[in-house]
């Protein structure tokens, strides 16, 4: 998530606000924490979060 933390589109407070709506847990399903930025309305891709691949929208702060 290093690239997200250095990107102008990522805001930790915005991420936490969006995550607060994901507090529903379904029994029997794995609930992986999602992260959000202003570019990815449905959540940032897991590969980008884990720094496996580069984000196409990344822009330095």
Backbone as XML, in Angstrom:
<?xml version="1.0"?>
<chain id="A" units="angstrom">
  <residue number="1" name="UNK">
    <atom name="N" x="0.821" y="-1.192" z="0.000"/>
    <atom name="CA" x="0.000" y="0.000" z="0.000"/>
    <atom name="C" x="0.867" y="1.259" z="0.000"/>
  </residue>
  <residue number="2" name="UNK">
    <atom name="N" x="2.171" y="1.054" z="-0.206"/>
    <atom name="CA" x="3.084" y="2.191" z="-0.200"/>
    <atom name="C" x="2.769" y="3.187" z="-1.305"/>
  </residue>
  <residue number="3" name="UNK">
    <atom name="N" x="2.405" y="2.684" z="-2.483"/>
    <atom name="CA" x="2.109" y="3.614" z="-3.563"/>
    <atom name="C" x="0.850" y="4.421" z="-3.259"/>
  </residue>
  <residue number="4" name="UNK">
    <atom name="N" x="-0.115" y="3.829" z="-2.597"/>
    <atom name="CA" x="-1.341" y="4.545" z="-2.240"/>
    <atom name="C" x="-1.046" y="5.675" z="-1.256"/>
  </residue>
  <residue number="5" name="UNK">
    <atom name="N" x="-0.215" y="5.385" z="-0.271"/>
    <atom name="CA" x="0.102" y="6.374" z="0.755"/>
    <atom name="C" x="0.847" y="7.577" z="0.186"/>
  </residue>
  <residue number="6" name="UNK">
    <atom name="N" x="1.454" y="7.423" z="-0.982"/>
    <atom name="CA" x="2.184" y="8.522" z="-1.625"/>
    <atom name="C" x="1.447" y="9.098" z="-2.833"/>
  </residue>
  <residue number="7" name="UNK">
    <atom name="N" x="0.183" y="8.754" z="-2.978"/>
    <atom name="CA" x="-0.609" y="9.182" z="-4.139"/>
    <atom name="C" x="-1.553" y="10.323" z="-3.762"/>
  </residue>
  <residue number="8" name="UNK">
    <atom name="N" x="-1.728" y="11.271" z="-4.675"/>
    <atom name="CA" x="-2.613" y="12.411" z="-4.397"/>
    <atom name="C" x="-4.082" y="12.003" z="-4.293"/>
  </residue>
  <residue number="9" name="UNK">
    <atom name="N" x="-4.459" y="10.878" z="-4.867"/>
    <atom name="CA" x="-5.854" y="10.463" z="-4.858"/>
    <atom name="C" x="-6.252" y="9.706" z="-3.584"/>
  </residue>
  <residue number="10" name="UNK">
    <atom name="N" x="-5.262" y="9.254" z="-2.808"/>
    <atom name="CA" x="-5.546" y="8.494" z="-1.594"/>
    <atom name="C" x="-5.567" y="9.414" z="-0.389"/>
  </residue>
  <residue number="11" name="UNK">
    <atom name="N" x="-6.593" y="9.263" z="0.430"/>
    <atom name="CA" x="-6.724" y="10.020" z="1.669"/>
    <atom name="C" x="-7.136" y="9.037" z="2.752"/>
  </residue>
  <residue number="12" name="UNK">
    <atom name="N" x="-6.340" y="8.914" z="3.795"/>
    <atom name="CA" x="-6.589" y="7.931" z="4.847"/>
    <atom name="C" x="-7.968" y="8.126" z="5.487"/>
  </residue>
  <residue number="13" name="UNK">
    <atom name="N" x="-8.366" y="9.365" z="5.725"/>
    <atom name="CA" x="-9.670" y="9.631" z="6.334"/>
    <atom name="C" x="-10.804" y="9.191" z="5.410"/>
  </residue>
  <residue number="14" name="UNK">
    <atom name="N" x="-10.663" y="9.434" z="4.126"/>
    <atom name="CA" x="-11.673" y="8.996" z="3.152"/>
    <atom name="C" x="-11.745" y="7.471" z="3.136"/>
  </residue>
  <residue number="15" name="UNK">
    <atom name="N" x="-10.587" y="6.818" z="3.164"/>
    <atom name="CA" x="-10.513" y="5.356" z="3.186"/>
    <atom name="C" x="-11.249" y="4.816" z="4.415"/>
  </residue>
  <residue number="16" name="UNK">
    <atom name="N" x="-10.969" y="5.372" z="5.592"/>
    <atom name="CA" x="-11.603" y="4.913" z="6.826"/>
    <atom name="C" x="-13.108" y="5.161" z="6.810"/>
  </residue>
  <residue number="17" name="UNK">
    <atom name="N" x="-13.529" y="6.283" z="6.256"/>
    <atom name="CA" x="-14.961" y="6.574" z="6.152"/>
    <atom name="C" x="-15.662" y="5.540" z="5.285"/>
  </residue>
  <residue number="18" name="UNK">
    <atom name="N" x="-15.093" y="5.233" z="4.128"/>
    <atom name="CA" x="-15.686" y="4.234" z="3.236"/>
    <atom name="C" x="-15.656" y="2.838" z="3.864"/>
  </residue>
  <residue number="19" name="UNK">
    <atom name="N" x="-14.587" y="2.514" z="4.586"/>
    <atom name="CA" x="-14.479" y="1.219" z="5.247"/>
    <atom name="C" x="-15.549" y="1.055" z="6.324"/>
  </residue>
  <residue number="20" name="UNK">
    <atom name="N" x="-15.965" y="2.141" z="6.937"/>
    <atom name="CA" x="-16.964" y="2.052" z="8.000"/>
    <atom name="C" x="-18.292" y="1.495" z="7.483"/>
  </residue>
  <residue number="21" name="UNK">
    <atom name="N" x="-18.528" y="1.602" z="6.194"/>
    <atom name="CA" x="-19.741" y="1.037" z="5.599"/>
    <atom name="C" x="-19.607" y="-0.440" z="5.273"/>
  </residue>
  <residue number="22" name="UNK">
    <atom name="N" x="-18.412" y="-0.996" z="5.446"/>
    <atom name="CA" x="-18.151" y="-2.402" z="5.133"/>
    <atom name="C" x="-18.199" y="-3.298" z="6.370"/>
  </residue>
  <residue number="23" name="UNK">
    <atom name="N" x="-18.837" y="-2.850" z="7.426"/>
    <atom name="CA" x="-18.808" y="-3.571" z="8.690"/>
    <atom name="C" x="-19.754" y="-4.773" z="8.748"/>
  </residue>
  <residue number="24" name="UNK">
    <atom name="N" x="-20.366" y="-5.139" z="7.658"/>
    <atom name="CA" x="-21.263" y="-6.286" z="7.638"/>
    <atom name="C" x="-20.446" y="-7.555" z="7.460"/>
  </residue>
  <residue number="25" name="UNK">
    <atom name="N" x="-20.614" y="-8.502" z="8.374"/>
    <atom name="CA" x="-19.904" y="-9.782" z="8.305"/>
    <atom name="C" x="-20.910" y="-10.884" z="8.010"/>
  </residue>
  <residue number="26" name="UNK">
    <atom name="N" x="-20.628" y="-11.692" z="7.019"/>
    <atom name="CA" x="-21.500" y="-12.800" z="6.648"/>
    <atom name="C" x="-20.845" y="-14.086" z="7.117"/>
  </residue>
  <residue number="27" name="UNK">
    <atom name="N" x="-21.561" y="-14.841" z="7.926"/>
    <atom name="CA" x="-21.034" y="-16.081" z="8.477"/>
    <atom name="C" x="-20.695" y="-17.043" z="7.347"/>
  </residue>
  <residue number="28" name="UNK">
    <atom name="N" x="-19.497" y="-17.619" z="7.406"/>
    <atom name="CA" x="-19.066" y="-18.576" z="6.396"/>
    <atom name="C" x="-18.333" y="-17.953" z="5.228"/>
  </residue>
  <residue number="29" name="UNK">
    <atom name="N" x="-18.236" y="-16.632" z="5.184"/>
    <atom name="CA" x="-17.519" y="-15.967" z="4.100"/>
    <atom name="C" x="-16.320" y="-15.216" z="4.661"/>
  </residue>
  <residue number="30" name="UNK">
    <atom name="N" x="-15.235" y="-15.249" z="3.900"/>
    <atom name="CA" x="-14.049" y="-14.498" z="4.303"/>
    <atom name="C" x="-14.308" y="-13.020" z="4.031"/>
  </residue>
  <residue number="31" name="UNK">
    <atom name="N" x="-14.080" y="-12.206" z="5.024"/>
    <atom name="CA" x="-14.293" y="-10.765" z="4.878"/>
    <atom name="C" x="-12.946" y="-10.060" z="4.817"/>
  </residue>
  <residue number="32" name="UNK">
    <atom name="N" x="-12.476" y="-9.829" z="3.607"/>
    <atom name="CA" x="-11.189" y="-9.163" z="3.408"/>
    <atom name="C" x="-11.405" y="-7.657" z="3.454"/>
  </residue>
  <residue number="33" name="UNK">
    <atom name="N" x="-10.543" y="-6.983" z="4.187"/>
    <atom name="CA" x="-10.661" y="-5.537" z="4.311"/>
    <atom name="C" x="-10.389" y="-4.866" z="2.967"/>
  </residue>
  <residue number="34" name="UNK">
    <atom name="N" x="-11.294" y="-3.990" z="2.554"/>
    <atom name="CA" x="-11.119" y="-3.240" z="1.316"/>
    <atom name="C" x="-10.579" y="-1.859" z="1.651"/>
  </residue>
  <residue number="35" name="UNK">
    <atom name="N" x="-9.889" y="-1.291" z="0.707"/>
    <atom name="CA" x="-9.399" y="0.076" z="0.839"/>
    <atom name="C" x="-9.944" y="0.893" z="-0.320"/>
  </residue>
  <residue number="36" name="UNK">
    <atom name="N" x="-10.124" y="2.173" z="-0.085"/>
    <atom name="CA" x="-10.757" y="3.052" z="-1.064"/>
    <atom name="C" x="-9.937" y="4.314" z="-1.291"/>
  </residue>
  <residue number="37" name="UNK">
    <atom name="N" x="-10.053" y="4.848" z="-2.491"/>
    <atom name="CA" x="-9.530" y="6.179" z="-2.784"/>
    <atom name="C" x="-10.562" y="6.867" z="-3.672"/>
  </residue>
  <residue number="38" name="UNK">
    <atom name="N" x="-10.297" y="8.079" z="-4.014"/>
    <atom name="CA" x="-11.284" y="8.851" z="-4.788"/>
    <atom name="C" x="-11.391" y="8.392" z="-6.243"/>
  </residue>
  <residue number="39" name="UNK">
    <atom name="N" x="-10.448" y="7.591" z="-6.701"/>
    <atom name="CA" x="-10.459" y="7.101" z="-8.075"/>
    <atom name="C" x="-11.206" y="5.764" z="-8.185"/>
  </residue>
  <residue number="40" name="UNK">
    <atom name="N" x="-11.002" y="4.887" z="-7.212"/>
    <atom name="CA" x="-11.608" y="3.556" z="-7.244"/>
    <atom name="C" x="-12.810" y="3.507" z="-6.308"/>
  </residue>
  <residue number="41" name="UNK">
    <atom name="N" x="-13.974" y="3.790" z="-6.812"/>
    <atom name="CA" x="-15.191" y="3.862" z="-5.994"/>
    <atom name="C" x="-15.609" y="2.510" z="-5.426"/>
  </residue>
  <residue number="42" name="UNK">
    <atom name="N" x="-15.232" y="1.414" z="-6.087"/>
    <atom name="CA" x="-15.589" y="0.081" z="-5.603"/>
    <atom name="C" x="-14.449" y="-0.589" z="-4.850"/>
  </residue>
  <residue number="43" name="UNK">
    <atom name="N" x="-13.457" y="0.169" z="-4.501"/>
    <atom name="CA" x="-12.318" y="-0.366" z="-3.759"/>
    <atom name="C" x="-11.088" y="-0.491" z="-4.639"/>
  </residue>
  <residue number="44" name="UNK">
    <atom name="N" x="-9.946" y="-0.323" z="-4.014"/>
    <atom name="CA" x="-8.668" y="-0.434" z="-4.715"/>
    <atom name="C" x="-8.368" y="-1.915" z="-4.936"/>
  </residue>
  <residue number="45" name="UNK">
    <atom name="N" x="-7.868" y="-2.243" z="-6.093"/>
    <atom name="CA" x="-7.516" y="-3.615" z="-6.451"/>
    <atom name="C" x="-6.536" y="-4.196" z="-5.436"/>
  </residue>
  <residue number="46" name="UNK">
    <atom name="N" x="-6.766" y="-5.441" z="-5.013"/>
    <atom name="CA" x="-5.912" y="-6.098" z="-4.020"/>
    <atom name="C" x="-4.450" y="-6.132" z="-4.446"/>
  </residue>
  <residue number="47" name="UNK">
    <atom name="N" x="-4.183" y="-6.328" z="-5.725"/>
    <atom name="CA" x="-2.800" y="-6.375" z="-6.208"/>
    <atom name="C" x="-2.098" y="-5.028" z="-6.049"/>
  </residue>
  <residue number="48" name="UNK">
    <atom name="N" x="-2.852" y="-3.953" z="-6.135"/>
    <atom name="CA" x="-2.291" y="-2.619" z="-5.932"/>
    <atom name="C" x="-2.045" y="-2.406" z="-4.438"/>
  </residue>
  <residue number="49" name="UNK">
    <atom name="N" x="-2.985" y="-2.806" z="-3.597"/>
    <atom name="CA" x="-2.839" y="-2.669" z="-2.151"/>
    <atom name="C" x="-1.593" y="-3.415" z="-1.670"/>
  </residue>
  <residue number="50" name="UNK">
    <atom name="N" x="-1.380" y="-4.609" z="-2.204"/>
    <atom name="CA" x="-0.252" y="-5.443" z="-1.798"/>
    <atom name="C" x="1.030" y="-5.103" z="-2.558"/>
  </residue>
  <residue number="51" name="UNK">
    <atom name="N" x="0.991" y="-4.062" z="-3.386"/>
    <atom name="CA" x="2.128" y="-3.610" z="-4.193"/>
    <atom name="C" x="2.668" y="-4.697" z="-5.116"/>
  </residue>
  <residue number="52" name="UNK">
    <atom name="N" x="1.783" y="-5.588" z="-5.571"/>
    <atom name="CA" x="2.152" y="-6.624" z="-6.532"/>
    <atom name="C" x="2.203" y="-6.022" z="-7.935"/>
  </residue>
  <residue number="53" name="UNK">
    <atom name="N" x="1.295" y="-5.080" z="-8.201"/>
    <atom name="CA" x="1.321" y="-4.392" z="-9.492"/>
    <atom name="C" x="1.160" y="-2.901" z="-9.263"/>
  </residue>
  <residue number="54" name="UNK">
    <atom name="N" x="1.581" y="-2.135" z="-10.236"/>
    <atom name="CA" x="1.501" y="-0.684" z="-10.135"/>
    <atom name="C" x="0.101" y="-0.196" z="-10.487"/>
  </residue>
  <residue number="55" name="UNK">
    <atom name="N" x="-0.323" y="0.827" z="-9.783"/>
    <atom name="CA" x="-1.624" y="1.438" z="-10.034"/>
    <atom name="C" x="-1.540" y="2.312" z="-11.281"/>
  </residue>
  <residue number="56" name="UNK">
    <atom name="N" x="-2.500" y="2.187" z="-12.165"/>
    <atom name="CA" x="-2.518" y="2.972" z="-13.402"/>
    <atom name="C" x="-2.880" y="4.433" z="-13.150"/>
  </residue>
  <residue number="57" name="UNK">
    <atom name="N" x="-3.498" y="4.698" z="-11.995"/>
    <atom name="CA" x="-3.926" y="6.068" z="-11.669"/>
    <atom name="C" x="-2.965" y="6.775" z="-10.725"/>
  </residue>
  <residue number="58" name="UNK">
    <atom name="N" x="-1.882" y="6.110" z="-10.326"/>
    <atom name="CA" x="-0.950" y="6.646" z="-9.342"/>
    <atom name="C" x="-0.372" y="7.982" z="-9.765"/>
  </residue>
  <residue number="59" name="UNK">
    <atom name="N" x="-0.357" y="8.914" z="-8.829"/>
    <atom name="CA" x="0.215" y="10.230" z="-9.082"/>
    <atom name="C" x="0.840" y="10.747" z="-7.775"/>
  </residue>
  <residue number="60" name="UNK">
    <atom name="N" x="2.089" y="11.188" z="-7.820"/>
    <atom name="CA" x="2.805" y="11.639" z="-6.636"/>
    <atom name="C" x="2.082" y="12.774" z="-5.922"/>
  </residue>
  <residue number="61" name="UNK">
    <atom name="N" x="2.213" y="12.806" z="-4.590"/>
    <atom name="CA" x="1.685" y="13.947" z="-3.796"/>
    <atom name="C" x="2.597" y="15.125" z="-3.977"/>
  </residue>
</chain>
